[in-house]
Amino acid sequence: MKTKILKTEKDYDLACKRLYQLIGSSEKAIAPDSPKGEEMELISLLIEQYEHENHRMEAPTPVEAIKFRMEQMGLKQTDIAPLFGGKTRVSEVLNGKRSLTLKMITLLNRYLGIPLESLISTNKEIKLDDKKKEKLLTVSSIKEYLSSGRVAIM
């Protein structure tokens, strides 16, 4: 395979296929500074860039993050009830009938290792009125952060 920038799904599929070929080509570990190792690193970077640009995944909701961690750790609702303040409350949260409190978020992060970013959900529909937005955008550091493209200005 000729190594090149991945522009199409076909290019992406070929790059993945080549990477799997390289991985399976040796029973021994491939040295990073060997020709195969360098090719693997380059193809991996190209694949990662293509996936970042074309296969973006939405972040999980807090409930999805909690359920995923529970599955990973083999936990039941009763196991994590102390983090929520009881069996009823954990059930309400996992069924979307109650929001997480700051205390719950802190405990889930501390004891289950769920990233804070996964536990804090934001409503993307919340918008500032134009006057408040204009005032906020007069602060240079905020304006710079918002214009970086990492967040949407609403």
Buried (B, 14 or more C-beta within 10 A) or exposed (E): EEEEEBEEEEBBEBBBEBBEEBEEEEEEEBEEEEEBBEBBEEBEEBBEEBBEEEEEEEEBEBBEBBBEBBEEEEBEBEEBBEBBBEEEBBBBBBEEEBEBEEEBBBBBBEEBEBEEEBBEBEEEEEEEEEEEEEEEBEEEEEEEEBEEEEEEEE
